[in-house]
Amino acid sequence: MQEWLDLAAAGLQEGKAHMEVVSVLKDEHGIGHGHANAIVAYVKQKLA
């Protein structure tokens, strides 16, 4: 789980859009859309 949180944080900090990061989690890590979206939303809120 921490690896996915770190990947999401890195992607967002690099300036990638929310859905770009969701797509990476889905395509490269096999996470379902809902879970990937929740991870990115959580990280986005923590970085704000």
N, C-alpha and C positions, 0 to 999 in steps of 0.2 A: 504494500500500500504506500509506504513512504517513497518508494521509487516513482510511483505515479504522481504523487503530490509534488515531488521534486521536478519531474519532467514538466508538469503543468506550470509550475512556478517559473521555470527557466524559459519556457515558451512564451509566457505572458510578459516576462521581463525583457525578452528579445523583441517585443512589439508585435508578436503574432496575435491575430484576432482570436476571440473565444472559440469560434467554430473550427479554426485551423488546429488549435490545440486538441479539441475534442476529436477531430479526425485522426490526429497522430495516435492518440490513445486507442481509438477504435481499430485503425488499420495496422498499427505496428505492435499493439499489445493485446488485441482481441477482446477489449472491454466493450460491453454493450453501450448503445447510445445514451441511455438514461444515466447509467453509472458514470460514463465519461463526462457527460454534461454536469453532473453533480460534483464531480471532483474539480473540474475547472471552475465552476461557480464558487465552490468553497475556497479554493486557493485565491481566486480573484478578490473575494471579500476579505481574506486575511491580508492580502497585499495592499489593500486600500488604506 
